């Protein structure tokens, strides 16, 4: 089972930028995609973005379009999430997760129930 480790979180002022990293133990043939989720205190886990490892396609939640960018370092087993123009409401624990089932339906792309492996998360706090 793939192991995931997030890093790059921290305390950032509003308007700043941050790049989170998700390091995977391996990019095996049954690892179809990596997605980023976030969970704010008292709220449900929310999908942010997804990166398909087979073809490089990306998918974003409507709320993430324009400020969030997901990418992959092809030389490493790493997927990044860049967040620009950070807002206090972006404060959350950010998780990456592995799709080892091969999610087919677009409506499930950012459904946390479809993902089989999770990292422990990295805290992002946006505050002045």
C-alpha positions as CSV (number, residue, x, y, z in Angstrom):
1,X,0.0,0.0,0.0
2,X,1.4,3.4,-1.0
3,X,2.5,5.6,1.9
4,X,2.0,9.3,1.6
5,X,3.7,12.1,3.6
6,X,2.6,15.8,3.4
7,X,4.8,18.7,4.1
8,X,5.1,22.4,3.6
9,X,2.4,23.8,5.8
10,X,2.8,26.6,8.2
11,X,1.7,30.1,9.3
12,X,1.2,32.5,6.4
13,X,-0.2,36.0,6.2
14,X,-3.3,36.7,4.1
15,X,-2.3,37.2,0.5
16,X,0.7,35.0,0.7
17,X,1.5,31.8,-1.1
18,X,2.4,28.3,-0.1
19,X,3.4,25.1,-1.8
20,X,2.6,21.9,-0.2
21,X,4.3,18.6,-1.1
22,X,3.0,15.1,-1.1
23,X,5.7,12.5,-1.2
24,X,4.6,9.0,-2.2
25,X,6.5,5.8,-1.3
26,X,6.1,4.7,-4.9
27,X,4.2,5.5,-8.1
28,X,3.1,2.0,-8.9
29,X,0.9,0.9,-11.8
30,X,-2.2,0.7,-9.5
31,X,-1.8,4.3,-8.4
32,X,-4.0,6.2,-10.7
33,X,-4.1,9.7,-9.2
34,X,-3.2,11.8,-6.2
35,X,-5.6,14.3,-4.8
36,X,-5.5,17.0,-2.2
37,X,-8.2,17.5,0.4
38,X,-8.5,19.9,3.3
39,X,-10.4,19.9,6.6
40,X,-11.1,22.9,8.7
41,X,-12.1,22.7,12.3
42,X,-15.7,21.5,12.7
43,X,-16.1,21.0,9.0
44,X,-16.1,18.0,6.7
45,X,-13.1,17.0,4.6
46,X,-13.3,18.9,1.3
47,X,-11.7,17.9,-2.0
48,X,-9.4,20.6,-3.6
49,X,-7.6,19.2,-6.6
50,X,-6.7,15.9,-8.3
51,X,-3.7,14.9,-10.5
52,X,-4.0,12.0,-12.8
53,X,-0.6,10.2,-12.9
54,X,-1.3,8.4,-16.2
55,X,-2.0,11.4,-18.4
56,X,-1.3,14.5,-16.2
57,X,-4.8,15.7,-16.3
58,X,-5.9,17.9,-13.4
59,X,-9.2,18.5,-11.8
60,X,-10.2,21.3,-9.3
61,X,-13.1,21.9,-7.0
62,X,-15.0,25.0,-8.1
63,X,-13.9,26.8,-5.0
64,X,-10.2,26.1,-5.8
65,X,-10.2,27.3,-9.4
66,X,-7.8,30.2,-9.9
67,X,-5.8,30.1,-6.7
68,X,-4.9,26.4,-6.4
69,X,-2.5,24.6,-8.7
70,X,-1.7,20.9,-8.5
71,X,1.4,19.6,-10.2
72,X,3.9,16.7,-10.3
73,X,7.6,16.4,-10.3
74,X,8.2,13.7,-12.8
75,X,11.7,13.0,-11.4
76,X,10.3,12.4,-7.9
77,X,7.3,10.6,-6.5
78,X,5.9,14.0,-5.4
79,X,2.7,15.9,-6.1
80,X,2.5,19.6,-5.2
81,X,-0.3,21.9,-4.3
82,X,0.5,25.6,-4.8
83,X,-1.9,28.0,-3.1
84,X,-1.8,31.7,-4.0
85,X,-3.6,34.7,-2.5
86,X,-4.2,32.8,0.7
87,X,-7.2,33.8,2.8
88,X,-8.0,33.1,6.4
89,X,-10.8,30.7,5.3
90,X,-8.0,28.5,3.7
91,X,-6.9,27.6,7.2
92,X,-7.2,23.8,7.5
93,X,-5.3,20.6,7.7
94,X,-4.4,19.6,4.1
95,X,-4.2,16.0,3.2
96,X,-3.1,14.1,0.1
97,X,-4.7,10.8,-0.8
98,X,-4.1,8.0,-3.3
99,X,-6.6,6.7,-5.9
100,X,-5.8,3.0,-6.3
101,X,-9.2,2.0,-7.6
102,X,-9.2,4.1,-10.8
103,X,-12.1,6.5,-10.2
104,X,-14.1,6.7,-13.4
105,X,-16.9,9.1,-12.7
106,X,-15.9,12.7,-12.6
107,X,-18.5,13.4,-9.9
108,X,-16.4,11.1,-7.6
109,X,-13.0,12.7,-8.4
110,X,-12.9,14.7,-5.2
111,X,-15.0,12.4,-3.0
112,X,-12.8,11.4,-0.1
113,X,-14.7,8.1,0.2
114,X,-13.1,6.9,-3.1
115,X,-9.5,7.3,-1.9
116,X,-7.7,4.4,-0.3
117,X,-4.5,5.8,1.3
118,X,-4.0,9.0,3.2
119,X,-1.2,11.0,4.6
120,X,-1.3,12.4,8.1
121,X,-1.8,16.0,6.9
122,X,0.0,19.3,7.2
123,X,-1.5,22.3,8.9
124,X,-2.0,25.6,7.0
125,X,-2.9,28.6,9.1
126,X,-3.6,31.9,7.4
127,X,-3.5,34.8,9.8
128,X,-2.0,38.2,10.3
